Amino acid sequence: MRRSFIWSALLVLVTSGIVVVGTPSPAAAYCGQPPNNSIPTQNTAVTGSSVAARTGPHVTCGVVFRANQGSILTRCWVQGDAVTRNGQTWFTWSWVWHYGLPGAGWMSDAYLQGSGATRHC
C-alpha cells in the first residue's frame, strides 16, 4: 500500500465572511504517543543512514535512537509531518524499534522500505 501521496484534506472555516484555509492536525499531533500494543509487528527495512526514530511523528520531536540500513520492526502508522526524500513526499510515520538499539519511536515512512507499516494505529 502506498501512502506517500496521501494529502491532508483542507479545512475551510468561514468566519464573518472571511474564508480561512488550513490543514487539520495529524492524528497524533504531539510527541510521546505510543501505539496500541495489541497491533501485531512486522519486519521492514530502513533505507537510509542514521535515520532518526523520534518521540512523536514530527520532525520537532526528540530523537530516541538513530538507525542505519537494515532490518527494523514496525507496528503501525499515523499521519504526521511531511518528509521529502528523493523528490517524493511522505506524510506518514511508523512506530519502530530495533533489538540492537535502545527504545522505540516514530520514523518517517520516507526512510522505510515499502512505505513502512501496513496497519493504521
C-alpha positions as CSV (number, residue, x, y, z in Angstrom):
1,M,0.0,0.0,0.0
2,R,1.5,3.4,-1.0
3,R,0.7,6.3,1.3
4,S,3.4,8.6,0.0
5,F,0.9,10.8,-1.7
6,I,-1.9,11.0,0.8
7,W,-2.8,14.7,1.1
8,S,-4.5,16.2,4.0
9,A,-8.0,17.5,3.3
10,L,-8.2,21.2,3.5
11,L,-10.2,22.5,6.4
12,V,-12.2,25.6,5.4
13,L,-13.6,27.8,8.1
14,V,-15.9,30.6,7.3
15,T,-15.9,33.4,9.9
16,S,-17.6,36.7,9.3
17,G,-17.5,36.2,5.5
18,I,-13.7,35.5,5.5
19,V,-12.5,32.1,4.4
20,V,-9.5,30.7,6.3
21,V,-7.8,27.7,4.8
22,G,-5.5,25.3,6.7
23,T,-4.7,21.7,7.1
24,P,-6.1,19.6,10.0
25,S,-3.8,18.4,12.7
26,P,-2.4,14.9,12.3
27,A,-4.0,12.1,14.4
28,A,-1.0,12.0,16.7
29,A,-0.2,15.7,17.0
30,Y,2.2,15.6,19.9
31,C,5.4,13.9,20.9
32,G,5.4,10.8,23.2
33,Q,2.3,9.0,22.0
34,P,3.0,5.2,21.6
35,P,0.6,3.0,19.6
36,N,-1.7,0.3,20.9
37,N,0.5,-2.7,21.8
38,S,-2.1,-5.2,20.6
39,I,-1.3,-4.5,17.0
40,P,1.0,-7.2,15.6
41,T,4.5,-6.3,14.4
42,Q,6.1,-6.8,11.0
43,N,9.6,-6.7,9.7
44,T,10.7,-4.0,7.3
45,A,14.0,-2.3,6.4
46,V,15.5,1.2,7.0
47,T,16.6,2.6,3.6
48,G,18.8,5.5,4.8
49,S,21.7,6.2,7.0
50,S,21.5,7.5,10.6
51,V,17.7,7.8,10.3
52,A,16.1,9.2,13.5
53,A,13.4,7.4,15.4
54,R,11.6,10.2,17.3
55,T,9.2,10.5,20.3
56,G,6.4,11.6,18.0
57,P,5.6,11.7,14.3
58,H,7.0,15.2,13.9
59,V,10.4,16.5,12.9
60,T,10.5,18.7,16.0
61,C,10.1,15.7,18.4
62,G,13.2,14.4,20.3
63,V,15.3,11.6,18.9
64,V,15.2,8.3,20.7
65,F,17.7,6.5,18.5
66,R,19.2,6.5,15.0
67,A,19.2,3.5,12.7
68,N,21.2,2.6,9.6
69,Q,20.2,0.5,6.6
70,G,18.9,-2.9,7.8
71,S,16.1,-4.7,9.4
72,I,13.7,-3.0,11.8
73,L,10.3,-3.9,13.4
74,T,7.2,-1.8,12.8
75,R,3.8,-1.9,14.4
76,C,1.5,0.7,12.7
77,W,1.5,4.1,11.1
78,V,-0.1,7.5,11.7
79,Q,-0.2,10.8,9.8
80,G,2.5,13.3,10.8
81,D,4.8,15.9,9.4
82,A,5.7,15.9,5.7
83,V,9.1,14.5,4.9
84,T,10.5,14.7,1.4
85,R,13.2,12.3,0.1
86,N,14.4,11.9,-3.4
87,G,11.6,14.2,-4.8
88,Q,8.8,12.3,-3.1
89,T,6.9,13.5,0.0
90,W,5.5,11.2,2.7
91,F,3.0,12.3,5.4
92,T,3.0,9.1,7.4
93,W,5.2,7.8,10.2
94,S,5.6,4.2,11.5
95,W,6.2,3.1,15.1
96,V,9.5,1.3,15.1
97,W,12.1,-0.4,17.2
98,H,15.3,-2.4,16.7
99,Y,16.6,-5.2,19.0
100,G,20.1,-3.8,19.0
101,L,19.1,-0.2,19.8
102,P,17.6,1.3,22.9
103,G,14.0,2.5,22.9
104,A,11.2,2.7,20.3
105,G,9.9,5.6,18.4
106,W,8.3,7.1,15.3
107,M,10.2,7.1,11.9
108,S,9.1,8.8,8.7
109,D,8.0,6.3,6.1
110,A,10.2,8.1,3.7
111,Y,13.0,6.0,5.1
112,L,11.3,2.7,5.4
113,Q,11.1,0.0,2.7
114,G,7.6,-0.4,1.2
115,S,6.4,2.9,2.9
116,G,6.6,1.5,6.4
117,A,3.9,-0.3,8.4
118,T,0.8,-1.6,6.7
119,R,-1.6,-1.1,9.6
120,H,-3.0,2.2,10.9
121,C,-2.6,2.8,14.6
